[in-house]
């Protein structure tokens, strides 16, 4: 089975459509699948539910899809870098499901592991627990969180072999592995593709069983939200 596609657009062809739930890796702008997000924008798919730690920044990352009004709902932990997100949310134009960061990661991991729900202390006694089952274990209250399974997951890795085994670069690993696990179809953008077997099994961060399509992008922009340097 050939998992390598010639472009991001080809990798998403026949995969994305209106109304889907899309999980997108990254943290801020670190480790986001830039080319795949741009291709998703260009696909014209709309009424999307996007699962991502954040919503990028204005005009870049998932912020591009907010500008084009392709996102109906965000399931996120942090949205403070995006003014358009704020405007749409406060105007009632965008639905938001706030989820604590660790809970969001576990919801994605659980979804990829076939676990339908789990209990956590995070959010007990807050609006996070509103409408959810709360149960007592060993004298402590826990809220039940349902796992997340996405129709499509868009992921960024440093390297893949042709079987889809992935290596992430340092903190760019962030939400990418759990997003990949959550996807019914997972599309990965990488900076290097090697032959199957060239990656030592001990160096594989995510096995290829979770990966369906791979696209090469050797020149990602890798923006930084707020660059701070020492004064001269």
BELRA-V630867 format. One record per residue. N is the residue number from 1. RES is the residue in three letters. SS is DSSP state (A for helix, B for strand, O for the rest). OMEGA is omega in whole degrees, -180 to 180 (* if undefined). NEAR is the number of other ideal C-beta (glycine too) atoms within 12 Angstrom. Layout:
n & res & ss & omega & near
N & RES & SS & OMEGA & NEAR
N & RES & SS & OMEGA & NEAR
This chain:
n & res & ss & omega & near
1 & UNK & O & 179 & 13
2 & UNK & O & -180 & 15
3 & UNK & O & -174 & 28
4 & UNK & B & 179 & 29
5 & UNK & B & -172 & 31
6 & UNK & O & -178 & 17
7 & UNK & O & 177 & 21
8 & UNK & A & 179 & 33
9 & UNK & A & 179 & 24
10 & UNK & A & -179 & 22
11 & UNK & A & 180 & 37
12 & UNK & A & -178 & 37
13 & UNK & O & 179 & 21
14 & UNK & O & -177 & 16
15 & UNK & O & -176 & 30
16 & UNK & O & 177 & 39
17 & UNK & O & -177 & 21
18 & UNK & O & 171 & 18
19 & UNK & O & -177 & 17
20 & UNK & O & 170 & 32
21 & UNK & B & -175 & 35
22 & UNK & B & 173 & 49
23 & UNK & B & -176 & 49
24 & UNK & B & -180 & 54
25 & UNK & O & 178 & 51
26 & UNK & O & 179 & 47
27 & UNK & B & -167 & 32
28 & UNK & O & 173 & 33
29 & UNK & O & -179 & 38
30 & UNK & B & 176 & 29
31 & UNK & O & 177 & 41
32 & UNK & O & 178 & 45
33 & UNK & O & -170 & 49
34 & UNK & A & -176 & 37
35 & UNK & A & -180 & 37
36 & UNK & A & 176 & 49
37 & UNK & A & 178 & 46
38 & UNK & A & 179 & 31
39 & UNK & A & 176 & 33
40 & UNK & A & 175 & 43
41 & UNK & A & -177 & 35
42 & UNK & A & 178 & 21
43 & UNK & A & -179 & 30
44 & UNK & O & 178 & 18
45 & UNK & O & -176 & 32
46 & UNK & O & -177 & 23
47 & UNK & O & -176 & 21
48 & UNK & B & 166 & 38
49 & UNK & B & -177 & 32
50 & UNK & B & 175 & 49
51 & UNK & B & 180 & 42
52 & UNK & O & 179 & 56
53 & UNK & O & -180 & 41
54 & UNK & O & -175 & 39
55 & UNK & O & 180 & 45
56 & UNK & O & 176 & 44
57 & UNK & B & 180 & 30
58 & UNK & O & 175 & 25
59 & UNK & O & 179 & 24
60 & UNK & B & -173 & 30
61 & UNK & O & 180 & 47
62 & UNK & O & 175 & 47
63 & UNK & A & 177 & 39
64 & UNK & A & -178 & 33
65 & UNK & A & 173 & 44
66 & UNK & A & 179 & 40
67 & UNK & A & -178 & 24
68 & UNK & O & 176 & 22
69 & UNK & O & 179 & 21
70 & UNK & O & -178 & 32
71 & UNK & B & 177 & 44
72 & UNK & B & -175 & 25
73 & UNK & B & 173 & 29
74 & UNK & B & 170 & 40
75 & UNK & B & -166 & 42
76 & UNK & B & 174 & 40
77 & UNK & O & -174 & 31
78 & UNK & O & -177 & 26
79 & UNK & O & -170 & 35
80 & UNK & O & -179 & 20
81 & UNK & O & -169 & 28
82 & UNK & O & -179 & 34
83 & UNK & A & 179 & 19
84 & UNK & A & 174 & 30
85 & UNK & A & 180 & 37
86 & UNK & A & -178 & 21
87 & UNK & A & -178 & 19
88 & UNK & A & -179 & 28
89 & UNK & A & -178 & 24
90 & UNK & A & 178 & 13
91 & UNK & O & -180 & 12
92 & UNK & O & -178 & 9
93 & UNK & O & -175 & 18
94 & UNK & O & 177 & 31
95 & UNK & B & -178 & 20
96 & UNK & B & 173 & 29
97 & UNK & B & 180 & 30
98 & UNK & B & -178 & 25
99 & UNK & O & 176 & 36
100 & UNK & O & -169 & 26
101 & UNK & A & 180 & 24
102 & UNK & A & 177 & 21
103 & UNK & A & 179 & 37
104 & UNK & A & 179 & 37
105 & UNK & A & -179 & 35
106 & UNK & A & 177 & 29
107 & UNK & A & 178 & 40
108 & UNK & A & -180 & 44
109 & UNK & A & 180 & 29
110 & UNK & A & 178 & 26
111 & UNK & A & 179 & 34
112 & UNK & A & -179 & 31
113 & UNK & O & 179 & 20
114 & UNK & O & 179 & 13
115 & UNK & O & -173 & 21
116 & UNK & O & -177 & 14
117 & UNK & B & 179 & 23
118 & UNK & B & 179 & 29
119 & UNK & B & 179 & 26
120 & UNK & B & 177 & 31
121 & UNK & O & -176 & 25
122 & UNK & O & 177 & 27
123 & UNK & O & 179 & 28
124 & UNK & O & 179 & 25
125 & UNK & O & 179 & 15
126 & UNK & O & 179 & 17
127 & UNK & A & 177 & 14
128 & UNK & A & -177 & 25
129 & UNK & A & -177 & 24
130 & UNK & O & 177 & 14
131 & UNK & O & -179 & 13
132 & UNK & O & 178 & 26
133 & UNK & O & 174 & 18
134 & UNK & B & -177 & 22
135 & UNK & B & -179 & 20
136 & UNK & B & 173 & 14
137 & UNK & B & 178 & 15
138 & UNK & O & 176 & 9
139 & UNK & O & -180 & 8
140 & UNK & B & 180 & 15
141 & UNK & B & 179 & 21
142 & UNK & B & 178 & 24
143 & UNK & B & 179 & 30
144 & UNK & B & 177 & 28
145 & UNK & B & 177 & 37
146 & UNK & B & -178 & 24
147 & UNK & O & -180 & 30
148 & UNK & O & 172 & 40
149 & UNK & O & -178 & 32
150 & UNK & B & 174 & 38
151 & UNK & B & -180 & 28
152 & UNK & B & 174 & 41
153 & UNK & B & 177 & 48
154 & UNK & B & -167 & 55
155 & UNK & B & 175 & 53
156 & UNK & B & 174 & 50
157 & UNK & B & 177 & 49
158 & UNK & B & -173 & 31
159 & UNK & B & 173 & 31
160 & UNK & B & 164 & 44
161 & UNK & B & -173 & 30
162 & UNK & O & 175 & 27
163 & UNK & O & 178 & 28
164 & UNK & O & 175 & 36
165 & UNK & O & -168 & 34
166 & UNK & B & 170 & 43
167 & UNK & B & 178 & 33
168 & UNK & O & -179 & 36
169 & UNK & O & 173 & 22
170 & UNK & A & -174 & 14
171 & UNK & A & 174 & 16
172 & UNK & A & 175 & 32
173 & UNK & A & 179 & 26
174 & UNK & O & -176 & 33
175 & UNK & O & -173 & 45
176 & UNK & A & -179 & 48
177 & UNK & A & -178 & 35
178 & UNK & A & 174 & 42
179 & UNK & A & 179 & 50
180 & UNK & A & 180 & 48
181 & UNK & A & -173 & 36
182 & UNK & A & -170 & 42
183 & UNK & B & 168 & 40
184 & UNK & B & 170 & 23
185 & UNK & B & -179 & 30
186 & UNK & B & 180 & 47
187 & UNK & B & -173 & 51
188 & UNK & B & 174 & 53
189 & UNK & B & -176 & 48
190 & UNK & B & 178 & 45
191 & UNK & B & -180 & 28
192 & UNK & B & 175 & 25
193 & UNK & B & 179 & 32
194 & UNK & B & 179 & 26
195 & UNK & O & 177 & 14
196 & UNK & O & -178 & 20
197 & UNK & O & -179 & 13
198 & UNK & O & 176 & 18
199 & UNK & O & 177 & 29
200 & UNK & O & -180 & 13
201 & UNK & A & 179 & 15
202 & UNK & A & -179 & 8
203 & UNK & A & -180 & 18
204 & UNK & O & 178 & 27
205 & UNK & O & 178 & 33
206 & UNK & B & -177 & 38
207 & UNK & O & -175 & 22
208 & UNK & A & 179 & 29
209 & UNK & A & 180 & 18
210 & UNK & A & -171 & 39
211 & UNK & O & -178 & 41
212 & UNK & O & -178 & 30
213 & UNK & B & -178 & 41
214 & UNK & B & 175 & 44
215 & UNK & B & -178 & 39
216 & UNK & B & 172 & 30
217 & UNK & O & -174 & 33
218 & UNK & O & -175 & 15
219 & UNK & O & 177 & 11
220 & UNK & O & -177 & 31
221 & UNK & O & 178 & 18
222 & UNK & O & 177 & 24
223 & UNK & O & 173 & 23
224 & UNK & O & -176 & 16
225 & UNK & O & -177 & 24
226 & UNK & O & -179 & 11
227 & UNK & O & 179 & 9
228 & UNK & O & -180 & 7
229 & UNK & O & -180 & 7
230 & UNK & O & 178 & 5
231 & UNK & O & 179 & 4
232 & UNK & O & * & 3
